[in-house]
């Protein structure tokens, strides 16, 4: 198990590496299958979107497109395959999301609220017996 201090140092080192290695080409944004589901990111210049994510990663607020892209990332990995610099944009977006949540730039997801939605959908498809066993 990694100690908290070690995780913080690792996270800081990885963030610095990404900020230095990323050429801001936008290939990761262009490869992302979630952009059609990110209204604020649709139609955004790919390079500008990456610059916004890197701003969030560095502790800034980014722009609406960057925050929306960060929020909808499902970690498909399509961005990693597209990145010519092997930056690992999937991890970059994940780290940016943590940074944004910690800084209050985007809200943290409420697990209790999310689970209540899951239960509603489950009740629509589960039998009464299954509901008793699973919910």
C-alpha angles and dihedrals in degrees: 000000000000115000117236092248091051091049091051091051092046092049092049092048093048091047091051091048092052094046090052099041101044112098092195091235094146096227091128092054092048091051095048112114091201099064092092086060094050106079095188092050099046111106092013119136106259094226091050091051092053091047088053092051091049089051089055090046089054091052101269129121098248118200131289093266093053094046091048092049091049090050097051098045111127094182094245091158094228089120093056091055091050097047110105092196097049089235092150098237090189090065090040090059091045092051090045089052092052090047092049093048093047091048094047092243092125126018122256114246114255106230094198092054092046092050092050088058091049090052092051092053092043091054089056092059107024124087117237089258092052091047090054092050099042108026 
